[in-house]
Amino acid sequence: MDYQQTLDYLFSRLPMFSRIGAAAYKADLSNTIELCNSLCNPQQKFKTVHIAGTNGKGSVSHMLAAILQTAGYKTGLYTSPHLKDFRERIKIDGKTVSEEFVIDFTNKIKTQIEKLEPSFFEITVAMAFDYFAQEKVDIAIIETGMGGRLDSTNIITPEVSVITNIGFDHMQFLGDTLEKIAFEKAGIIKQGIPVVIGEALLETKPVFEKIAEEKKQICCLANENAEVKTQLEAKSSFSSNYKKRKSTDSNL
Protein backbone atom coordinates (compact mmCIF):
# COMPACT_ATOMS: atom_id res chain seq x y z
CA MET A 1 0.00 0.00 0.00
CA ASP A 2 1.14 3.54 -0.66
CA TYR A 3 0.52 6.35 1.84
CA GLN A 4 -2.96 7.30 0.59
CA GLN A 5 -4.03 3.67 0.45
CA THR A 6 -2.75 3.22 3.99
CA LEU A 7 -4.76 6.21 5.20
CA ASP A 8 -7.87 4.91 3.45
CA TYR A 9 -7.36 1.57 5.18
CA LEU A 10 -6.94 3.22 8.59
CA PHE A 11 -9.89 5.56 8.12
CA SER A 12 -12.06 2.56 7.24
CA ARG A 13 -11.75 1.66 10.93
CA LEU A 14 -13.63 4.83 11.91
CA PRO A 15 -17.26 4.29 13.06
CA MET A 16 -18.77 6.50 10.36
CA PHE A 17 -17.16 4.37 7.66
CA SER A 18 -17.78 0.99 9.29
CA ARG A 19 -21.43 2.02 9.75
CA ILE A 20 -21.64 0.85 13.34
CA GLY A 21 -21.71 4.23 15.08
CA ALA A 22 -21.73 4.06 18.87
CA ALA A 23 -21.22 0.29 18.71
CA ALA A 24 -17.60 1.04 17.79
CA TYR A 25 -16.97 2.10 21.38
CA LYS A 26 -15.21 -0.79 23.09
CA ALA A 27 -15.54 -0.55 26.86
CA ASP A 28 -12.23 -2.19 27.69
CA LEU A 29 -8.54 -1.93 26.85
CA SER A 30 -8.03 -5.46 25.52
CA ASN A 31 -7.40 -4.50 21.89
CA THR A 32 -4.77 -1.91 22.75
CA ILE A 33 -3.13 -4.27 25.23
CA GLU A 34 -2.97 -7.08 22.68
CA LEU A 35 -1.67 -4.80 19.93
CA CYS A 36 1.06 -3.48 22.21
CA ASN A 37 1.90 -6.97 23.44
CA SER A 38 2.54 -7.96 19.83
CA LEU A 39 4.91 -4.98 19.57
CA CYS A 40 6.80 -5.95 22.77
CA ASN A 41 5.06 -3.22 24.78
CA PRO A 42 6.71 -0.10 23.39
CA GLN A 43 4.81 2.10 25.87
CA GLN A 44 7.06 0.75 28.64
CA LYS A 45 10.24 2.01 26.97
CA PHE A 46 9.88 5.76 27.55
CA LYS A 47 8.50 8.12 30.18
CA THR A 48 5.14 9.78 29.78
CA VAL A 49 2.80 12.49 31.01
CA HIS A 50 -0.88 11.56 30.64
CA ILE A 51 -3.43 14.32 30.02
CA ALA A 52 -7.23 14.12 30.10
CA GLY A 53 -10.07 16.63 30.41
CA THR A 54 -13.04 18.06 28.59
CA ASN A 55 -11.38 21.25 27.35
CA GLY A 56 -7.80 22.43 27.22
CA LYS A 57 -6.05 19.08 27.16
CA GLY A 58 -4.71 19.65 23.65
CA SER A 59 -3.34 23.07 24.58
CA VAL A 60 -1.77 21.73 27.77
CA SER A 61 -0.24 18.84 25.82
CA HIS A 62 1.37 21.16 23.28
CA MET A 63 2.61 23.56 25.97
CA LEU A 64 4.20 20.79 28.02
CA ALA A 65 5.82 19.31 24.92
CA ALA A 66 7.22 22.73 23.99
CA ILE A 67 8.61 23.27 27.50
CA LEU A 68 10.34 19.89 27.57
CA GLN A 69 11.66 20.25 24.04
CA THR A 70 13.07 23.69 24.85
CA ALA A 71 14.71 22.20 27.94
CA GLY A 72 16.59 19.81 25.68
CA TYR A 73 14.59 16.61 25.90
CA LYS A 74 13.63 14.53 22.92
CA THR A 75 9.87 14.85 23.32
CA GLY A 76 7.09 12.82 21.77
CA LEU A 77 3.57 14.21 21.45
CA TYR A 78 0.40 12.25 20.76
CA THR A 79 -2.80 14.25 20.30
CA SER A 80 -6.11 13.98 18.46
CA PRO A 81 -7.85 14.78 16.26
CA HIS A 82 -5.73 16.14 13.43
CA LEU A 83 -6.70 19.22 11.39
CA LYS A 84 -5.31 18.54 7.91
CA ASP A 85 -2.77 15.76 7.99
CA PHE A 86 -3.11 12.46 9.87
CA ARG A 87 0.56 12.70 10.83
CA GLU A 88 -0.17 15.74 13.04
CA ARG A 89 -1.28 13.25 15.69
CA ILE A 90 2.21 11.86 16.23
CA LYS A 91 5.20 14.18 16.59
CA ILE A 92 8.71 14.20 17.99
CA ASP A 93 10.21 17.60 18.77
CA GLY A 94 7.50 19.23 16.68
CA LYS A 95 8.13 17.11 13.58
CA THR A 96 5.40 14.80 12.32
CA VAL A 97 5.88 11.08 11.90
CA SER A 98 7.02 10.12 8.40
CA GLU A 99 4.71 8.70 5.75
CA GLU A 100 7.06 5.73 5.49
CA PHE A 101 6.63 4.85 9.15
CA VAL A 102 2.83 5.03 8.88
CA ILE A 103 2.94 2.67 5.89
CA ASP A 104 5.44 0.26 7.43
CA PHE A 105 3.68 0.13 10.79
CA THR A 106 0.29 -0.56 9.24
CA ASN A 107 1.71 -3.33 7.08
CA LYS A 108 3.54 -4.78 10.09
CA ILE A 109 0.40 -5.17 12.19
CA LYS A 110 -2.11 -5.80 9.40
CA THR A 111 -2.55 -9.43 10.44
CA GLN A 112 -3.35 -8.27 13.98
CA ILE A 113 -5.76 -5.67 12.64
CA GLU A 114 -7.66 -8.28 10.66
CA LYS A 115 -7.71 -10.59 13.68
CA LEU A 116 -8.69 -8.12 16.41
CA GLU A 117 -10.65 -5.58 14.35
CA PRO A 118 -9.40 -2.69 16.51
CA SER A 119 -10.72 0.83 16.10
CA PHE A 120 -8.90 3.61 14.27
CA PHE A 121 -7.97 5.16 17.61
CA GLU A 122 -6.61 1.91 19.04
CA ILE A 123 -4.38 1.49 15.99
CA THR A 124 -3.07 5.06 16.11
CA VAL A 125 -2.29 4.80 19.82
CA ALA A 126 -0.22 1.66 19.20
CA MET A 127 1.44 3.41 16.25
CA ALA A 128 2.45 6.38 18.40
CA PHE A 129 3.84 4.17 21.17
CA ASP A 130 5.86 2.11 18.69
CA TYR A 131 7.23 5.22 16.99
CA PHE A 132 8.27 6.87 20.24
CA ALA A 133 9.99 3.67 21.40
CA GLN A 134 11.85 3.19 18.13
CA GLU A 135 13.00 6.81 18.12
CA LYS A 136 14.03 6.58 21.79
CA VAL A 137 12.29 9.69 23.06
CA ASP A 138 13.15 10.91 26.55
CA ILE A 139 9.50 11.51 27.35
CA ALA A 140 6.15 11.64 25.56
CA ILE A 141 3.06 13.72 26.25
CA ILE A 142 0.02 11.52 25.73
CA GLU A 143 -3.43 13.08 25.33
CA THR A 144 -6.50 10.93 25.86
CA GLY A 145 -9.07 10.69 23.11
CA MET A 146 -12.29 10.31 25.11
CA GLY A 147 -12.71 9.92 28.83
CA GLY A 148 -9.79 8.28 30.55
CA ARG A 149 -10.59 5.08 32.40
CA LEU A 150 -11.32 3.11 29.22
CA ASP A 151 -9.42 5.31 26.78
CA SER A 152 -6.96 3.42 24.59
CA THR A 153 -4.06 5.50 25.91
CA ASN A 154 -4.70 4.30 29.45
CA ILE A 155 -2.21 1.44 29.40
CA ILE A 156 0.71 3.69 30.32
CA THR A 157 2.17 4.36 33.76
CA PRO A 158 3.00 8.07 33.58
CA GLU A 159 5.30 10.19 35.70
CA VAL A 160 2.37 12.52 36.35
CA SER A 161 -1.28 12.64 35.31
CA VAL A 162 -3.10 15.87 34.43
CA ILE A 163 -6.85 16.48 34.25
CA THR A 164 -7.60 19.93 32.85
CA ASN A 165 -11.31 20.34 33.61
CA ILE A 166 -14.65 18.54 33.50
CA GLY A 167 -17.64 19.48 31.37
CA PHE A 168 -20.45 17.74 29.54
CA ASP A 169 -18.93 15.76 26.66
CA HIS A 170 -19.52 12.33 25.09
CA MET A 171 -22.40 11.88 27.52
CA GLN A 172 -23.67 8.75 25.77
CA PHE A 173 -20.40 7.05 26.75
CA LEU A 174 -19.15 8.87 29.85
CA GLY A 175 -22.37 9.58 31.74
CA ASP A 176 -24.99 12.29 32.09
CA THR A 177 -23.67 14.07 35.20
CA LEU A 178 -20.43 15.89 35.96
CA GLU A 179 -19.73 13.37 38.72
CA LYS A 180 -19.97 10.43 36.32
CA ILE A 181 -17.83 12.16 33.71
CA ALA A 182 -15.25 13.07 36.36
CA PHE A 183 -15.09 9.43 37.42
CA GLU A 184 -14.28 8.37 33.87
CA LYS A 185 -11.64 11.08 33.39
CA ALA A 186 -10.14 10.25 36.79
CA GLY A 187 -9.50 6.75 35.49
CA ILE A 188 -6.06 7.94 34.39
CA ILE A 189 -5.06 8.37 38.04
CA LYS A 190 -2.62 5.58 38.90
CA GLN A 191 -1.40 4.07 42.14
CA GLY A 192 1.28 6.31 43.62
CA ILE A 193 1.44 8.64 40.59
CA PRO A 194 0.92 12.39 41.25
CA VAL A 195 -2.08 14.02 39.59
CA VAL A 196 -2.71 17.69 38.88
CA ILE A 197 -6.33 18.83 38.53
CA GLY A 198 -6.65 22.06 36.56
CA GLU A 199 -10.16 22.90 37.70
CA ALA A 200 -12.19 21.22 40.43
CA LEU A 201 -15.90 22.01 40.67
CA LEU A 202 -18.13 21.35 43.66
CA GLU A 203 -19.50 18.33 41.81
CA THR A 204 -16.14 16.91 40.75
CA LYS A 205 -13.75 17.69 43.62
CA PRO A 206 -15.03 14.87 45.89
CA VAL A 207 -14.67 12.40 43.01
CA PHE A 208 -11.03 13.32 42.43
CA GLU A 209 -10.16 13.36 46.13
CA LYS A 210 -11.77 9.97 46.76
CA ILE A 211 -9.94 8.29 43.88
CA ALA A 212 -6.66 9.96 44.82
CA GLU A 213 -7.03 8.69 48.38
CA GLU A 214 -7.74 5.17 47.11
CA LYS A 215 -4.62 5.33 44.93
CA LYS A 216 -2.55 6.64 47.86
CA GLN A 217 -1.09 9.65 46.13
CA ILE A 218 -1.23 13.43 46.26
CA CYS A 219 -3.93 15.26 44.32
CA CYS A 220 -2.90 18.84 43.50
CA LEU A 221 -5.84 21.12 42.81
CA ALA A 222 -4.52 23.98 40.69
CA ASN A 223 -7.30 26.35 41.72
CA GLU A 224 -6.85 25.59 45.42
CA ASN A 225 -3.32 26.65 46.36
CA ALA A 226 -0.84 24.02 45.22
CA GLU A 227 2.81 23.87 44.41
CA VAL A 228 3.98 21.38 41.80
CA LYS A 229 7.62 20.60 41.14
CA THR A 230 8.91 18.26 38.47
CA GLN A 231 12.42 17.23 37.53
CA LEU A 232 13.59 15.27 34.51
CA GLU A 233 16.67 13.19 35.31
CA ALA A 234 18.14 16.13 37.23
CA LYS A 235 19.04 17.90 33.97
CA SER A 236 16.62 20.71 34.59
CA SER A 237 13.46 21.45 36.45
CA PHE A 238 10.50 23.76 36.43
CA SER A 239 8.03 24.58 39.13
CA SER A 240 4.56 26.00 39.02
CA ASN A 241 3.47 27.85 42.13
CA TYR A 242 -0.27 28.21 42.41
CA LYS A 243 0.04 29.30 46.08
CA LYS A 244 0.87 26.94 48.90
CA ARG A 245 -1.26 23.93 49.70
CA LYS A 246 0.61 20.75 48.93
CA SER A 247 3.83 19.89 47.18
CA THR A 248 4.60 16.84 45.07
CA ASP A 249 7.90 15.93 43.46
CA SER A 250 8.03 13.76 40.37
CA ASN A 251 11.34 12.56 38.96
CA LEU A 252 10.61 12.66 35.27
Residue frames as qw, qx, qy, qz and C-alpha x, y, z in Angstrom:
[[0.000, 0.888, 0.460, 0.000, 0.00, 0.00, 0.00],
 [0.342, 0.423, -0.065, 0.837, 1.14, 3.54, -0.66],
 [0.065, -0.050, -0.499, 0.863, 0.52, 6.35, 1.84],
 [0.478, -0.033, -0.080, -0.874, -2.96, 7.30, 0.59],
 [0.710, -0.101, -0.638, -0.280, -4.03, 3.67, 0.45],
 [0.419, -0.074, -0.737, 0.526, -2.75, 3.22, 3.99],
 [0.171, 0.021, 0.312, -0.934, -4.76, 6.21, 5.20],
 [0.629, -0.063, -0.361, -0.686, -7.87, 4.91, 3.45],
 [0.647, -0.096, -0.754, 0.057, -7.36, 1.57, 5.18],
 [0.233, -0.088, -0.625, 0.740, -6.94, 3.22, 8.59],
 [0.320, 0.010, 0.087, -0.943, -9.89, 5.56, 8.12],
 [0.610, -0.132, -0.633, -0.458, -12.06, 2.56, 7.24],
 [0.444, -0.198, -0.785, 0.383, -11.75, 1.66, 10.93],
 [0.133, -0.033, 0.269, -0.953, -13.63, 4.83, 11.91],
 [0.310, 0.346, 0.794, -0.392, -17.26, 4.29, 13.06],
 [0.451, 0.599, 0.089, -0.656, -18.77, 6.50, 10.36],
 [0.392, 0.470, -0.660, -0.435, -17.16, 4.37, 7.66],
 [0.080, 0.053, -0.994, 0.057, -17.78, 0.99, 9.29],
 [0.482, -0.312, -0.402, -0.713, -21.43, 2.02, 9.75],
 [0.573, -0.338, -0.728, 0.166, -21.64, 0.85, 13.34],
 [0.222, -0.784, -0.056, -0.576, -21.71, 4.23, 15.08],
 [0.443, -0.677, 0.397, -0.433, -21.73, 4.06, 18.87],
 [0.990, -0.120, 0.053, -0.049, -21.22, 0.29, 18.71],
 [0.665, 0.542, -0.339, 0.387, -17.60, 1.04, 17.79],
 [0.234, -0.713, 0.444, -0.490, -16.97, 2.10, 21.38],
 [0.784, -0.026, -0.609, 0.119, -15.21, -0.79, 23.09],
 [0.478, -0.782, 0.117, -0.382, -15.54, -0.55, 26.86],
 [0.844, -0.451, 0.193, 0.219, -12.23, -2.19, 27.69],
 [0.009, 0.845, -0.463, -0.268, -8.54, -1.93, 26.85],
 [0.841, -0.090, 0.524, 0.100, -8.03, -5.46, 25.52],
 [0.727, 0.641, 0.151, 0.195, -7.40, -4.50, 21.89],
 [0.130, 0.914, -0.324, 0.206, -4.77, -1.91, 22.75],
 [0.601, -0.569, 0.558, -0.064, -3.13, -4.27, 25.23],
 [0.876, 0.129, 0.445, 0.136, -2.97, -7.08, 22.68],
 [0.566, 0.797, -0.015, 0.211, -1.67, -4.80, 19.93],
 [0.064, -0.872, 0.440, -0.206, 1.06, -3.48, 22.21],
 [0.786, -0.341, 0.516, -0.006, 1.90, -6.97, 23.44],
 [0.854, 0.401, 0.265, 0.200, 2.54, -7.96, 19.83],
 [0.386, 0.833, -0.151, 0.367, 4.91, -4.98, 19.57],
 [0.669, -0.038, -0.484, 0.564, 6.80, -5.95, 22.77],
 [0.342, -0.822, -0.407, 0.204, 5.06, -3.22, 24.78],
 [0.460, 0.438, 0.011, 0.772, 6.71, -0.10, 23.39],
 [0.288, -0.820, -0.135, -0.477, 4.81, 2.10, 25.87],
 [0.787, -0.595, -0.047, 0.157, 7.06, 0.75, 28.64],
 [0.773, 0.106, 0.067, 0.622, 10.24, 2.01, 26.97],
 [0.211, 0.391, -0.010, 0.896, 9.88, 5.76, 27.55],
 [0.079, -0.351, -0.599, 0.715, 8.50, 8.12, 30.18],
 [0.035, -0.542, -0.614, -0.573, 5.14, 9.78, 29.78],
 [0.165, 0.166, 0.404, -0.884, 2.80, 12.49, 31.01],
 [0.015, 0.423, 0.872, 0.244, -0.88, 11.56, 30.64],
 [0.123, 0.142, 0.129, -0.974, -3.43, 14.32, 30.02],
 [0.017, -0.509, -0.839, -0.191, -7.23, 14.12, 30.10],
 [0.047, 0.416, 0.321, -0.850, -10.07, 16.63, 30.41],
 [0.437, 0.695, 0.563, -0.099, -13.04, 18.06, 28.59],
 [0.381, 0.906, 0.031, 0.182, -11.38, 21.25, 27.35],
 [0.127, -0.917, 0.374, -0.049, -7.80, 22.43, 27.22],
 [0.850, -0.300, 0.402, 0.159, -6.05, 19.08, 27.16],
 [0.753, 0.508, 0.176, 0.380, -4.71, 19.65, 23.65],
 [0.114, 0.912, -0.160, 0.360, -3.34, 23.07, 24.58],
 [0.605, -0.690, 0.389, -0.085, -1.77, 21.73, 27.77],
 [0.922, 0.038, 0.307, 0.234, -0.24, 18.84, 25.82],
 [0.594, 0.672, 0.045, 0.440, 1.37, 21.16, 23.28],
 [0.146, -0.907, 0.243, -0.311, 2.61, 23.56, 25.97],
 [0.767, -0.512, 0.386, 0.022, 4.20, 20.79, 28.02],
 [0.872, 0.261, 0.242, 0.335, 5.82, 19.31, 24.92],
 [0.361, 0.832, -0.058, 0.417, 7.22, 22.73, 23.99],
 [0.421, -0.829, 0.315, -0.190, 8.61, 23.27, 27.50],
 [0.857, -0.290, 0.401, 0.140, 10.34, 19.89, 27.57],
 [0.762, 0.500, 0.177, 0.372, 11.66, 20.25, 24.04],
 [0.129, 0.912, -0.157, 0.358, 13.07, 23.69, 24.85],
 [0.588, -0.700, 0.391, -0.107, 14.71, 22.20, 27.94],
 [0.123, 0.608, -0.765, -0.176, 16.59, 19.81, 25.68],
 [0.536, -0.035, 0.824, -0.180, 14.59, 16.61, 25.90],
 [0.181, 0.019, -0.787, -0.590, 13.63, 14.53, 22.92],
 [0.364, 0.188, 0.563, -0.717, 9.87, 14.85, 23.32],
 [0.019, -0.266, -0.871, -0.412, 7.09, 12.82, 21.77],
 [0.345, 0.185, 0.276, -0.878, 3.57, 14.21, 21.45],
 [0.033, -0.282, -0.908, -0.309, 0.40, 12.25, 20.76],
 [0.276, 0.301, 0.331, -0.850, -2.80, 14.25, 20.30],
 [0.088, 0.354, 0.831, 0.421, -6.11, 13.98, 18.46],
 [0.796, 0.449, 0.384, 0.133, -7.85, 14.78, 16.26],
 [0.450, -0.128, 0.330, 0.820, -5.73, 16.14, 13.43],
 [0.266, 0.665, 0.137, -0.685, -6.70, 19.22, 11.39],
 [0.550, 0.646, -0.307, -0.431, -5.31, 18.54, 7.91],
 [0.542, 0.445, -0.713, -0.018, -2.77, 15.76, 7.99],
 [0.899, -0.320, -0.282, -0.096, -3.11, 12.46, 9.87],
 [0.728, 0.143, -0.386, 0.548, 0.56, 12.70, 10.83],
 [0.121, -0.646, 0.191, -0.729, -0.17, 15.74, 13.04],
 [0.818, -0.493, -0.126, -0.269, -1.28, 13.25, 15.69],
 [0.907, -0.281, 0.037, 0.313, 2.21, 11.86, 16.23],
 [0.314, 0.880, -0.210, 0.288, 5.20, 14.18, 16.59],
 [0.783, -0.348, -0.129, 0.500, 8.71, 14.20, 17.99],
 [0.353, -0.405, 0.035, 0.843, 10.21, 17.60, 18.77],
 [0.308, 0.618, 0.089, -0.718, 7.50, 19.23, 16.68],
 [0.254, 0.365, -0.697, -0.563, 8.13, 17.11, 13.58],
 [0.846, 0.068, 0.110, -0.517, 5.40, 14.80, 12.32],
 [0.709, -0.137, 0.685, 0.093, 5.88, 11.08, 11.90],
 [0.060, 0.372, -0.648, -0.662, 7.02, 10.12, 8.40],
 [0.778, 0.233, -0.150, -0.564, 4.71, 8.70, 5.75],
 [0.548, 0.329, -0.769, -0.019, 7.06, 5.73, 5.49],
 [0.048, -0.128, 0.845, -0.517, 6.63, 4.85, 9.15],
 [0.619, 0.151, 0.292, -0.713, 2.83, 5.03, 8.88],
 [0.759, 0.334, -0.419, -0.369, 2.94, 2.67, 5.89],
 [0.418, 0.315, -0.831, 0.188, 5.44, 0.26, 7.43],
 [0.242, -0.106, 0.722, -0.640, 3.68, 0.13, 10.79],
 [0.726, 0.183, 0.130, -0.650, 0.29, -0.56, 9.24],
 [0.735, 0.338, -0.554, -0.199, 1.71, -3.33, 7.08],
 [0.191, 0.331, -0.842, 0.380, 3.54, -4.78, 10.09],
 [0.266, 0.058, 0.760, -0.590, 0.40, -5.17, 12.19],
 [0.523, 0.088, -0.368, -0.764, -2.11, -5.80, 9.40],
 [0.497, -0.096, -0.860, -0.069, -2.55, -9.43, 10.44],
 [0.151, -0.245, -0.701, 0.652, -3.35, -8.27, 13.98],
 [0.305, 0.168, 0.022, -0.937, -5.76, -5.67, 12.64],
 [0.574, 0.000, -0.602, -0.555, -7.66, -8.28, 10.66],
 [0.455, -0.151, -0.854, 0.204, -7.71, -10.59, 13.68],
 [0.169, -0.322, -0.602, 0.711, -8.69, -8.12, 16.41],
 [0.056, 0.705, 0.514, 0.485, -10.65, -5.58, 14.35],
 [0.339, -0.456, -0.348, 0.745, -9.40, -2.69, 16.51],
 [0.185, 0.921, 0.315, -0.138, -10.72, 0.83, 16.10],
 [0.472, 0.746, -0.051, 0.467, -8.90, 3.61, 14.27],
 [0.266, -0.858, 0.279, -0.339, -7.97, 5.16, 17.61],
 [0.869, -0.393, 0.297, 0.046, -6.61, 1.91, 19.04],
 [0.835, 0.345, 0.126, 0.409, -4.38, 1.49, 15.99],
 [0.276, 0.815, -0.112, 0.498, -3.07, 5.06, 16.11],
 [0.555, -0.764, 0.273, -0.185, -2.29, 4.80, 19.82],
 [0.912, -0.163, 0.293, 0.236, -0.22, 1.66, 19.20],
 [0.645, 0.608, 0.080, 0.456, 1.44, 3.41, 16.25],
 [0.063, -0.904, 0.195, -0.374, 2.45, 6.38, 18.40],
 [0.736, -0.592, 0.327, -0.032, 3.84, 4.17, 21.17],
 [0.903, 0.112, 0.252, 0.329, 5.86, 2.11, 18.69],
 [0.455, 0.762, 0.001, 0.461, 7.23, 5.22, 16.99],
 [0.282, -0.878, 0.259, -0.287, 8.27, 6.87, 20.24],
 [0.847, -0.400, 0.338, 0.092, 9.99, 3.67, 21.40],
 [0.829, 0.343, 0.194, 0.398, 11.85, 3.19, 18.13],
 [0.311, 0.785, -0.049, 0.533, 13.00, 6.81, 18.12],
 [0.627, -0.202, -0.482, 0.578, 14.03, 6.58, 21.79],
 [0.127, -0.770, -0.085, -0.619, 12.29, 9.69, 23.06],
 [0.153, 0.205, -0.657, 0.709, 13.15, 10.91, 26.55],
 [0.215, 0.338, 0.681, -0.613, 9.50, 11.51, 27.35],
 [0.055, -0.314, -0.678, -0.663, 6.15, 11.64, 25.56],
 [0.328, 0.139, 0.351, -0.866, 3.06, 13.72, 26.25],
 [0.065, -0.223, -0.930, -0.285, 0.02, 11.52, 25.73],
 [0.399, 0.020, 0.124, -0.908, -3.43, 13.08, 25.33],
 [0.386, 0.245, 0.867, -0.198, -6.50, 10.93, 25.86],
 [0.045, -0.219, -0.653, -0.723, -9.07, 10.69, 23.11],
 [0.529, -0.473, -0.287, -0.644, -12.29, 10.31, 25.11],
 [0.811, -0.548, -0.129, -0.158, -12.71, 9.92, 28.83],
 [0.034, -0.728, 0.644, -0.232, -9.79, 8.28, 30.55],
 [0.671, -0.283, 0.633, -0.264, -10.59, 5.08, 32.40],
 [0.796, 0.236, 0.556, 0.053, -11.32, 3.11, 29.22],
 [0.389, 0.859, -0.218, -0.251, -9.42, 5.31, 26.78],
 [0.932, 0.294, -0.119, 0.173, -6.96, 3.42, 24.59],
 [0.310, 0.702, -0.428, 0.477, -4.06, 5.50, 25.91],
 [0.554, -0.639, 0.300, -0.442, -4.70, 4.30, 29.45],
 [0.977, -0.063, -0.149, 0.136, -2.21, 1.44, 29.40],
 [0.459, 0.549, -0.362, 0.597, 0.71, 3.69, 30.32],
 [0.607, -0.632, -0.336, 0.346, 2.17, 4.36, 33.76],
 [0.300, 0.818, 0.003, 0.490, 3.00, 8.07, 33.58],
 [0.424, 0.083, -0.439, 0.787, 5.30, 10.19, 35.70],
 [0.145, 0.280, 0.416, -0.853, 2.37, 12.52, 36.35],
 [0.129, 0.546, 0.780, 0.277, -1.28, 12.64, 35.31],
 [0.042, 0.161, 0.069, -0.984, -3.10, 15.87, 34.43],
 [0.107, 0.616, 0.772, 0.110, -6.85, 16.48, 34.25],
 [0.154, 0.229, 0.112, 0.955, -7.60, 19.93, 32.85],
 [0.392, 0.015, 0.287, -0.874, -11.31, 20.34, 33.61],
 [0.164, 0.271, 0.948, 0.001, -14.65, 18.54, 33.50],
 [0.410, 0.247, -0.022, -0.878, -17.64, 19.48, 31.37],
 [0.767, 0.275, 0.485, -0.318, -20.45, 17.74, 29.54],
 [0.357, 0.566, -0.601, -0.438, -18.93, 15.76, 26.66],
 [0.422, 0.156, -0.874, -0.184, -19.52, 12.33, 25.09],
 [0.503, -0.236, 0.466, -0.688, -22.40, 11.88, 27.52],
 [0.901, 0.087, -0.190, -0.380, -23.67, 8.75, 25.77],
 [0.782, 0.225, -0.526, 0.246, -20.40, 7.05, 26.75],
 [0.327, 0.272, -0.556, 0.714, -19.15, 8.87, 29.85],
 [0.207, -0.484, -0.737, 0.423, -22.37, 9.58, 31.74],
 [0.005, 0.730, 0.443, 0.521, -24.99, 12.29, 32.09],
 [0.418, -0.902, -0.100, 0.028, -23.67, 14.07, 35.20],
 [0.201, 0.839, -0.447, 0.234, -20.43, 15.89, 35.96],
 [0.601, -0.512, 0.583, -0.190, -19.73, 13.37, 38.72],
 [0.917, 0.164, 0.363, 0.022, -19.97, 10.43, 36.32],
 [0.620, 0.746, -0.115, 0.213, -17.83, 12.16, 33.71],
 [0.139, -0.816, 0.508, -0.238, -15.25, 13.07, 36.36],
 [0.810, -0.285, 0.505, -0.086, -15.09, 9.43, 37.42],
 [0.874, 0.417, 0.187, 0.162, -14.28, 8.37, 33.87],
 [0.355, 0.846, -0.265, 0.298, -11.64, 11.08, 33.39],
 [0.414, -0.716, 0.506, -0.243, -10.14, 10.25, 36.79],
 [0.991, 0.026, 0.131, -0.009, -9.50, 6.75, 35.49],
 [0.639, 0.613, -0.305, 0.352, -6.06, 7.94, 34.39],
 [0.335, -0.745, 0.453, -0.358, -5.06, 8.37, 38.04],
 [0.803, 0.165, -0.566, 0.089, -2.62, 5.58, 38.90],
 [0.797, -0.554, -0.182, 0.156, -1.40, 4.07, 42.14],
 [0.647, -0.503, 0.062, 0.570, 1.28, 6.31, 43.62],
 [0.432, 0.307, 0.342, 0.776, 1.44, 8.64, 40.59],
 [0.023, -0.418, -0.268, 0.868, 0.92, 12.39, 41.25],
 [0.213, 0.612, 0.662, 0.377, -2.08, 14.02, 39.59],
 [0.058, -0.217, -0.088, 0.971, -2.71, 17.69, 38.88],
 [0.172, 0.670, 0.722, 0.029, -6.33, 18.83, 38.53],
 [0.233, 0.243, 0.187, 0.923, -6.65, 22.06, 36.56],
 [0.378, -0.263, 0.000, -0.887, -10.16, 22.90, 37.70],
 [0.182, -0.212, -0.937, 0.210, -12.19, 21.22, 40.43],
 [0.394, -0.402, -0.243, -0.790, -15.90, 22.01, 40.67],
 [0.522, -0.289, 0.512, -0.618, -18.13, 21.35, 43.66],
 [0.927, 0.117, 0.029, -0.356, -19.50, 18.33, 41.81],
 [0.834, 0.411, -0.352, 0.111, -16.14, 16.91, 40.75],
 [0.003, 0.692, -0.592, 0.412, -13.75, 17.69, 43.62],
 [0.711, -0.337, 0.516, -0.338, -15.03, 14.87, 45.89],
 [0.951, 0.304, 0.018, -0.056, -14.67, 12.40, 43.01],
 [0.535, 0.661, -0.425, 0.310, -11.03, 13.32, 42.43],
 [0.225, -0.622, 0.589, -0.464, -10.16, 13.36, 46.13],
 [0.877, -0.164, 0.339, -0.299, -11.77, 9.97, 46.76],
 [0.919, 0.374, -0.082, 0.097, -9.94, 8.29, 43.88],
 [0.307, 0.717, -0.480, 0.402, -6.66, 9.96, 44.82],
 [0.509, -0.525, 0.538, -0.419, -7.03, 8.69, 48.38],
 [0.965, 0.045, 0.209, -0.149, -7.74, 5.17, 47.11],
 [0.797, 0.516, -0.165, 0.267, -4.62, 5.33, 44.93],
 [0.705, -0.584, -0.042, 0.401, -2.55, 6.64, 47.86],
 [0.529, 0.152, 0.157, 0.820, -1.09, 9.65, 46.13],
 [0.073, -0.480, -0.215, 0.847, -1.23, 13.43, 46.26],
 [0.294, 0.687, 0.584, 0.316, -3.93, 15.26, 44.32],
 [0.239, -0.276, -0.034, 0.930, -2.90, 18.84, 43.50],
 [0.227, 0.791, 0.569, 0.009, -5.84, 21.12, 42.81],
 [0.450, 0.237, 0.147, 0.849, -4.52, 23.98, 40.69],
 [0.158, -0.636, -0.203, -0.728, -7.30, 26.35, 41.72],
 [0.688, -0.690, -0.152, -0.165, -6.85, 25.59, 45.42],
 [0.234, -0.852, 0.452, -0.122, -3.32, 26.65, 46.36],
 [0.967, -0.078, 0.188, 0.153, -0.84, 24.02, 45.22],
 [0.006, 0.798, -0.542, -0.264, 2.81, 23.87, 44.41],
 [0.963, 0.208, 0.172, 0.013, 3.98, 21.38, 41.80],
 [0.085, -0.764, 0.583, 0.262, 7.62, 20.60, 41.14],
 [0.961, 0.236, 0.143, 0.008, 8.91, 18.26, 38.47],
 [0.170, -0.741, 0.586, 0.279, 12.42, 17.23, 37.53],
 [0.909, 0.395, -0.068, -0.110, 13.59, 15.27, 34.51],
 [0.911, 0.087, -0.128, 0.383, 16.67, 13.19, 35.31],
 [0.510, -0.679, -0.059, 0.525, 18.14, 16.13, 37.23],
 [0.497, 0.274, 0.320, 0.758, 19.04, 17.90, 33.97],
 [0.073, -0.247, -0.018, -0.966, 16.62, 20.71, 34.59],
 [0.077, -0.473, -0.826, 0.295, 13.46, 21.45, 36.45],
 [0.146, -0.383, -0.188, -0.892, 10.50, 23.76, 36.43],
 [0.082, -0.350, -0.796, 0.487, 8.03, 24.58, 39.13],
 [0.189, -0.512, -0.437, -0.715, 4.56, 26.00, 39.02],
 [0.123, -0.166, -0.653, 0.729, 3.47, 27.85, 42.13],
 [0.209, -0.599, -0.603, -0.484, -0.27, 28.21, 42.41],
 [0.371, -0.777, 0.180, -0.477, 0.04, 29.30, 46.08],
 [0.119, 0.407, -0.842, 0.333, 0.87, 26.94, 48.90],
 [0.828, -0.227, 0.048, -0.511, -1.26, 23.93, 49.70],
 [0.914, -0.191, 0.347, 0.091, 0.61, 20.75, 48.93],
 [0.167, 0.738, -0.580, -0.302, 3.83, 19.89, 47.18],
 [0.942, 0.059, 0.329, -0.002, 4.60, 16.84, 45.07],
 [0.046, -0.676, 0.624, 0.390, 7.90, 15.93, 43.46],
 [0.914, 0.299, 0.258, -0.090, 8.03, 13.76, 40.37],
 [0.340, -0.527, 0.613, 0.481, 11.34, 12.56, 38.96],
 [0.758, 0.590, 0.061, -0.272, 10.61, 12.66, 35.27]]
